[in-house]
Amino acid sequence: MKSILIKDTTREEREEIIRSSLDCGGGGCENCSSCWLGGGSPWEIYQDYIDGKREIREINMEYNERYRQDRQIRG
């Protein structure tokens, strides 16, 4: 498996990584429910990764922490 780190990818590759990870079995975002359940737009969430500012891991950690805090879930 090829690295998905910013240093190992181009912007176009990062866009494709996000696009392919959001493709739920060929159905796209229609069945995700993230946006309307308060999760936010996946494209906005991962824009820093696409722009080469933050790694996916950092974004996911921050998102998960906010999710736990909003729901008072202990990690």
N, CA, C and O atoms as a MOPAC input file, in Angstrom:
PM7 MOZYME 1SCF
protein

 N      0.84400 1    -1.18500 1     0.00000 1
 C      0.00000 1     0.00000 1     0.00000 1
 C      0.88500 1     1.24300 1     0.00000 1
 O      1.84400 1     1.33400 1     0.76600 1
 N      0.55700 1     2.17900 1    -0.85200 1
 C      1.30700 1     3.41900 1    -0.95600 1
 C      1.01600 1     4.32400 1     0.24400 1
 O     -0.09500 1     4.33600 1     0.77300 1
 N      2.01200 1     5.06400 1     0.65200 1
 C      1.86500 1     6.01100 1     1.75500 1
 C      0.84500 1     7.09400 1     1.40200 1
 O      0.77100 1     7.54100 1     0.25700 1
 N      0.06500 1     7.50700 1     2.39500 1
 C     -0.88100 1     8.60200 1     2.20100 1
 C     -0.40700 1     9.88200 1     2.89400 1
 O     -1.14900 1    10.86200 1     2.97100 1
 N      0.82000 1     9.87000 1     3.39400 1
 C      1.35800 1    11.05400 1     4.05000 1
 C      1.49800 1    12.19800 1     3.05200 1
 O      1.73300 1    11.97400 1     1.86400 1
 N      1.35400 1    13.40900 1     3.53900 1
 C      1.44900 1    14.59100 1     2.68700 1
 C      2.76500 1    14.61100 1     1.92400 1
 O      2.79200 1    14.92100 1     0.73300 1
 N      3.84700 1    14.28300 1     2.60300 1
 C      5.16600 1    14.35300 1     1.97000 1
 C      5.31500 1    13.35500 1     0.81900 1
 O      6.19100 1    13.51600 1    -0.03100 1
 N      4.47100 1    12.33600 1     0.79100 1
 C      4.56500 1    11.28900 1    -0.22300 1
 C      3.49100 1    11.38400 1    -1.30600 1
 O      3.40000 1    10.50600 1    -2.16400 1
 N      2.67300 1    12.45000 1    -1.27400 1
 C      1.55200 1    12.55300 1    -2.20700 1
 C      1.48200 1    13.94200 1    -2.82400 1
 O      1.99500 1    14.91600 1    -2.27400 1
 N      0.84100 1    14.00300 1    -3.96700 1
 C      0.54100 1    15.29100 1    -4.58800 1
 C     -0.86300 1    15.70300 1    -4.15700 1
 O     -1.61400 1    14.90300 1    -3.59800 1
 N     -1.19900 1    16.93800 1    -4.42000 1
 C     -2.54600 1    17.41600 1    -4.10400 1
 C     -3.59900 1    16.55800 1    -4.81100 1
 O     -4.61100 1    16.19000 1    -4.21500 1
 N     -3.35400 1    16.24800 1    -6.07300 1
 C     -4.30000 1    15.44000 1    -6.84300 1
 C     -4.46200 1    14.05300 1    -6.22400 1
 O     -5.57300 1    13.52500 1    -6.16200 1
 N     -3.36800 1    13.47000 1    -5.77300 1
 C     -3.44600 1    12.15500 1    -5.11600 1
 C     -4.22800 1    12.24700 1    -3.81300 1
 O     -5.01300 1    11.35400 1    -3.49500 1
 N     -4.01800 1    13.32400 1    -3.05400 1
 C     -4.75300 1    13.49300 1    -1.78700 1
 C     -6.24800 1    13.66200 1    -2.04500 1
 O     -7.06900 1    13.12900 1    -1.29800 1
 N     -6.60700 1    14.39900 1    -3.09600 1
 C     -8.02300 1    14.52700 1    -3.44900 1
 C     -8.61000 1    13.16200 1    -3.78000 1
 O     -9.72700 1    12.85200 1    -3.36400 1
 N     -7.87700 1    12.35000 1    -4.51900 1
 C     -8.35500 1    11.01900 1    -4.88400 1
 C     -8.45000 1    10.11000 1    -3.65600 1
 O     -9.37500 1     9.30400 1    -3.55600 1
 N     -7.51000 1    10.23300 1    -2.72700 1
 C     -7.55400 1     9.44500 1    -1.48900 1
 C     -8.83600 1     9.75600 1    -0.72300 1
 O     -9.52500 1     8.84300 1    -0.26700 1
 N     -9.15500 1    11.02600 1    -0.58200 1
 C    -10.37900 1    11.41600 1     0.13100 1
 C    -11.60000 1    10.97500 1    -0.66800 1
 O    -12.53900 1    10.41900 1    -0.09800 1
 N    -11.60300 1    11.21000 1    -1.96400 1
 C    -12.74300 1    10.82100 1    -2.80300 1
 C    -13.00500 1     9.31900 1    -2.70200 1
 O    -14.14700 1     8.89800 1    -2.51800 1
 N    -11.95600 1     8.51700 1    -2.82000 1
 C    -12.14900 1     7.06400 1    -2.79000 1
 C    -12.52600 1     6.56800 1    -1.39600 1
 O    -13.23200 1     5.56800 1    -1.26500 1
 N    -12.06500 1     7.25200 1    -0.36300 1
 C    -12.42000 1     6.81700 1     0.99600 1
 C    -13.86100 1     7.18100 1     1.34000 1
 O    -14.45500 1     6.57800 1     2.23400 1
 N    -14.42100 1     8.15300 1     0.64400 1
 C    -15.80400 1     8.56600 1     0.89000 1
 C    -16.79700 1     7.83300 1    -0.00100 1
 O    -18.00500 1     8.01400 1     0.14500 1
 N    -16.31400 1     7.02000 1    -0.90900 1
 C    -17.17800 1     6.30700 1    -1.83700 1
 C    -17.63800 1     5.00100 1    -1.20000 1
 O    -16.92600 1     3.99600 1    -1.22100 1
 N    -18.81700 1     5.03400 1    -0.64400 1
 C    -19.35700 1     3.88000 1     0.07800 1
 C    -19.91200 1     2.85600 1    -0.89700 1
 O    -21.11800 1     2.81500 1    -1.13900 1
 N    -19.04700 1     2.03700 1    -1.45100 1
 C    -19.48500 1     0.98400 1    -2.35400 1
 C    -20.09400 1     1.48300 1    -3.64700 1
 O    -21.01100 1     0.86600 1    -4.18900 1
 N    -19.58800 1     2.59600 1    -4.13900 1
 C    -20.09100 1     3.12800 1    -5.40000 1
 C    -21.28300 1     4.05000 1    -5.24000 1
 O    -21.75200 1     4.63300 1    -6.21700 1
 N    -21.78400 1     4.18900 1    -4.01100 1
 C    -22.96500 1     5.01200 1    -3.78600 1
 C    -22.66500 1     6.46200 1    -3.49000 1
 O    -23.57900 1     7.28400 1    -3.44000 1
 N    -21.39700 1     6.79200 1    -3.29200 1
 C    -21.05900 1     8.17000 1    -2.98000 1
 C    -21.54300 1     8.55800 1    -1.60500 1
 O    -21.67900 1     7.71300 1    -0.72000 1
 N    -21.80100 1     9.83300 1    -1.42900 1
 C    -22.18400 1    10.36400 1    -0.11100 1
 C    -23.67500 1    10.21100 1     0.21300 1
 O    -24.07700 1    10.46700 1     1.34800 1
 N    -24.48500 1     9.81100 1    -0.73400 1
 C    -25.92000 1     9.81800 1    -0.50300 1
 C    -26.34700 1     9.07600 1     0.76000 1
 O    -27.30200 1     9.48400 1     1.42000 1
 N    -25.66500 1     8.01300 1     1.09800 1
 C    -26.08600 1     7.19200 1     2.23500 1
 C    -25.25000 1     7.41000 1     3.49400 1
 O    -25.38800 1     6.66400 1     4.46300 1
 N    -24.39700 1     8.40900 1     3.48900 1
 C    -23.47300 1     8.61700 1     4.60200 1
 C    -24.17000 1     9.18000 1     5.83900 1
 O    -23.96600 1     8.67600 1     6.94400 1
 N    -24.98200 1    10.21300 1     5.66900 1
 C    -25.72000 1    10.87700 1     6.74400 1
 C    -24.84300 1    11.74400 1     7.63200 1
 O    -25.35500 1    12.37700 1     8.55600 1
 N    -23.56500 1    11.79400 1     7.38900 1
 C    -22.66000 1    12.57400 1     8.23400 1
 C    -23.05800 1    14.04100 1     8.26100 1
 O    -23.14000 1    14.63700 1     9.33500 1
 N    -23.30100 1    14.62400 1     7.11400 1
 C    -23.59300 1    16.05400 1     7.04100 1
 C    -24.83300 1    16.43700 1     7.83800 1
 O    -24.78700 1    17.34100 1     8.67300 1
 N    -25.92600 1    15.75800 1     7.58300 1
 C    -27.16500 1    16.16800 1     8.23500 1
 C    -27.29900 1    15.66200 1     9.65700 1
 O    -28.22900 1    16.06900 1    10.35400 1
 N    -26.41400 1    14.79400 1    10.11800 1
 C    -26.41300 1    14.37800 1    11.52200 1
 C    -25.43200 1    15.19400 1    12.34400 1
 O    -25.17300 1    14.87400 1    13.50400 1
 N    -24.88100 1    16.25500 1    11.74600 1
 C    -24.00600 1    17.14900 1    12.48700 1
 C    -22.53400 1    16.85000 1    12.33900 1
 O    -21.70700 1    17.51700 1    12.96200 1
 N    -22.18700 1    15.88200 1    11.54300 1
 C    -20.77800 1    15.54000 1    11.37000 1
 C    -20.01400 1    16.54400 1    10.53800 1
 O    -18.79500 1    16.66400 1    10.66700 1
 N    -20.71200 1    17.25900 1     9.69400 1
 C    -20.07000 1    18.22500 1     8.82500 1
 C    -19.72900 1    17.62800 1     7.48200 1
 O    -19.73900 1    16.40900 1     7.30600 1
 N    -19.43400 1    18.48200 1     6.55200 1
 C    -19.07300 1    18.04300 1     5.21300 1
 C    -17.71300 1    17.36600 1     5.23600 1
 O    -16.74300 1    17.97200 1     5.69000 1
 N    -17.61000 1    16.13900 1     4.76400 1
 C    -16.31500 1    15.45700 1     4.73000 1
 C    -15.28100 1    16.22500 1     3.92200 1
 O    -14.09400 1    16.19700 1     4.24800 1
 N    -15.72400 1    16.91700 1     2.86200 1
 C    -14.77500 1    17.68900 1     2.05100 1
 C    -14.20200 1    18.84100 1     2.85600 1
 O    -13.01700 1    19.15000 1     2.73200 1
 N    -15.02400 1    19.48500 1     3.68000 1
 C    -14.52600 1    20.57100 1     4.52600 1
 C    -13.62900 1    20.01800 1     5.62900 1
 O    -12.59600 1    20.60700 1     5.94600 1
 N    -14.01800 1    18.90100 1     6.20600 1
 C    -13.22800 1    18.30100 1     7.29000 1
 C    -11.81800 1    17.97300 1     6.81500 1
 O    -10.85300 1    18.21800 1     7.53900 1
 N    -11.68500 1    17.42400 1     5.61500 1
 C    -10.37700 1    16.97900 1     5.11800 1
 C     -9.69300 1    17.97900 1     4.18800 1
 O     -8.70700 1    17.63100 1     3.53900 1
 N    -10.19300 1    19.20700 1     4.11100 1
 C     -9.58800 1    20.20700 1     3.23200 1
 C     -8.13600 1    20.50400 1     3.61000 1
 O     -7.29900 1    20.68700 1     2.72500 1
 N     -7.82200 1    20.55500 1     4.90500 1
 C     -6.43300 1    20.79600 1     5.32300 1
 C     -5.49900 1    19.69500 1     4.82000 1
 O     -4.35100 1    19.97000 1     4.47200 1
 N     -5.97500 1    18.47400 1     4.78000 1
 C     -5.15800 1    17.37600 1     4.24200 1
 C     -4.94800 1    17.57200 1     2.74500 1
 O     -3.82500 1    17.47400 1     2.25000 1
 N     -6.02200 1    17.84500 1     2.03700 1
 C     -5.92200 1    18.05800 1     0.59700 1
 C     -4.95900 1    19.20700 1     0.29900 1
 O     -4.17700 1    19.13100 1    -0.64900 1
 N     -5.01100 1    20.26400 1     1.09800 1
 C     -4.14400 1    21.42700 1     0.90700 1
 C     -2.71500 1    21.19800 1     1.39700 1
 O     -1.85000 1    22.05100 1     1.19700 1
 N     -2.45700 1    20.04900 1     2.04100 1
 C     -1.10900 1    19.74100 1     2.51100 1
 C     -0.73900 1    20.39900 1     3.83100 1
 O      0.44400 1    20.57700 1     4.12400 1
 N     -1.73900 1    20.76100 1     4.63200 1
 C     -1.49700 1    21.44900 1     5.90600 1
 C     -1.45500 1    20.50900 1     7.10600 1
 O     -0.64800 1    20.69800 1     8.01500 1
 N     -2.32100 1    19.49800 1     7.11200 1
 C     -2.39400 1    18.55900 1     8.24000 1
 C     -2.64000 1    17.15800 1     7.71900 1
 O     -3.32700 1    16.96700 1     6.71500 1
 N     -2.07300 1    16.17700 1     8.41200 1
 C     -2.24400 1    14.77200 1     8.03000 1
 C     -3.64600 1    14.28900 1     8.40900 1
 O     -4.28700 1    14.84300 1     9.30200 1
 N     -4.10100 1    13.26200 1     7.72400 1
 C     -5.40700 1    12.65800 1     8.01200 1
 C     -5.49000 1    12.25500 1     9.48100 1
 O     -6.51400 1    12.47200 1    10.12900 1
 N     -4.43600 1    11.68200 1     9.99700 1
 C     -4.42100 1    11.22700 1    11.39600 1
 C     -4.73300 1    12.37900 1    12.35300 1
 O     -5.52000 1    12.21300 1    13.28500 1
 N     -4.12300 1    13.53600 1    12.13000 1
 C     -4.36200 1    14.70300 1    12.99100 1
 C     -5.81500 1    15.15300 1    12.91700 1
 O     -6.43600 1    15.45400 1    13.93600 1
 N     -6.34500 1    15.19400 1    11.71400 1
 C     -7.72900 1    15.62400 1    11.51700 1
 C     -8.68100 1    14.65300 1    12.20000 1
 O     -9.62000 1    15.07200 1    12.87700 1
 N     -8.44000 1    13.35300 1    12.02200 1
 C     -9.29900 1    12.34600 1    12.65300 1
 C     -9.23800 1    12.42300 1    14.17000 1
 O    -10.26700 1    12.30700 1    14.83500 1
 N     -8.05000 1    12.61700 1    14.72500 1
 C     -7.91500 1    12.71600 1    16.18100 1
 C     -8.70300 1    13.90900 1    16.71400 1
 O     -9.41500 1    13.79000 1    17.71000 1
 N     -8.57600 1    15.05600 1    16.05200 1
 C     -9.30600 1    16.25200 1    16.47700 1
 C    -10.81300 1    16.05000 1    16.36600 1
 O    -11.56000 1    16.41100 1    17.27500 1
 N    -11.25400 1    15.47800 1    15.26100 1
 C    -12.68600 1    15.22400 1    15.04600 1
 C    -13.22500 1    14.28600 1    16.11600 1
 O    -14.28200 1    14.54400 1    16.69300 1
 N    -12.50800 1    13.19700 1    16.38600 1
 C    -12.95400 1    12.23300 1    17.39700 1
 C    -13.01600 1    12.85800 1    18.78100 1
 O    -13.93100 1    12.57200 1    19.55200 1
 N    -12.05300 1    13.70700 1    19.09800 1
 C    -12.05800 1    14.37400 1    20.40100 1
 C    -13.27600 1    15.29800 1    20.52500 1
 O    -13.94400 1    15.30800 1    21.55900 1
 N    -13.55900 1    16.06300 1    19.48800 1
 C    -14.74300 1    16.93600 1    19.51100 1
 C    -16.01200 1    16.11500 1    19.63600 1
 O    -16.92500 1    16.48800 1    20.37100 1
 N    -16.07500 1    14.99100 1    18.91700 1
 C    -17.24600 1    14.12100 1    18.97000 1
 C    -17.46600 1    13.60900 1    20.39100 1
 O    -18.58800 1    13.63800 1    20.89700 1
 N    -16.40600 1    13.14700 1    21.02800 1
 C    -16.52500 1    12.63100 1    22.39900 1
 C    -16.95000 1    13.72900 1    23.36500 1
 O    -17.79300 1    13.49800 1    24.23200 1
 N    -16.37700 1    14.91600 1    23.22600 1
 C    -16.72800 1    16.01700 1    24.11400 1
 C    -18.19000 1    16.42900 1    23.94000 1
 O    -18.89900 1    16.65800 1    24.92000 1
 N    -18.63400 1    16.52100 1    22.68600 1
 C    -20.02400 1    16.91100 1    22.42300 1
 C    -21.01200 1    15.90500 1    23.00700 1
 O    -22.12900 1    16.27300 1    23.37000 1
 N    -20.61800 1    14.66600 1    23.09900 1
 C    -21.51000 1    13.61600 1    23.58800 1
 C    -21.12300 1    13.13000 1    24.97600 1
 O    -21.69000 1    12.16500 1    25.48700 1
 N    -20.16000 1    13.80100 1    25.57600 1
 C    -19.67900 1    13.48300 1    26.92000 1
 C    -19.26300 1    12.01900 1    27.02400 1
 O    -19.60900 1    11.32300 1    27.97900 1
 N    -18.51400 1    11.57000 1    26.02200 1
 C    -17.99500 1    10.20500 1    25.99300 1
 C    -16.54100 1    10.23900 1    26.44900 1
 O    -15.75500 1    11.04000 1    25.94200 1
 N    -16.18300 1     9.40300 1    27.37400 1
 C    -14.80600 1     9.35400 1    27.87300 1
 C    -13.99400 1     8.42200 1    26.99300 1
 O    -14.45000 1     7.34400 1    26.61300 1
 N    -12.74900 1     8.87100 1    26.66800 1
 C    -11.88600 1     8.10000 1    25.78700 1
 C    -11.10200 1     7.04000 1    26.41200 1
 O    -10.34800 1     6.34600 1    25.73000 1

